Amino acid sequence: MTTSVVLAILVTSLATFSSRIFGVITSEKIKENSKIFRWFNCIAYSTLAALIARIIIFPSGALSEVDYFVRFITIICSALIFYLTKKNLVYPTIFSAIILALINSYLV
């Protein structure tokens, strides 16, 4: 079993890093104001929004046991932390897990 785990890590690392290397090589030719760059940016944000919506509306695993109200309160608190910390992503990510655990453990 350990051989298959190591092999899976190597294959996924190769896939991840090869796409990043190709991105670095081709990024010199792409202008930030070009239509293709804006299109990829929109695709990336829409994919992220869809994943977040899926996690909130149709969660799986341990998150499926958490009430909708608790999830929405966590999202609102995380959004407030995001804007209060001048759009820093680290603080809302850390505090969202803490807020979700506290509200789910003590208030529900």
Buried (B, 14 or more C-beta within 10 A) or exposed (E): EEEEEEEEEEEEEEEEEEEEEEEEEEEEEEEEEEEEEEEEEEEEEEEEEEEEEEEBEEBEEEBEEBEEEBBEBBBEBBEEBBEEEEEEEEBBEEBBEEBBEEBBEEEE
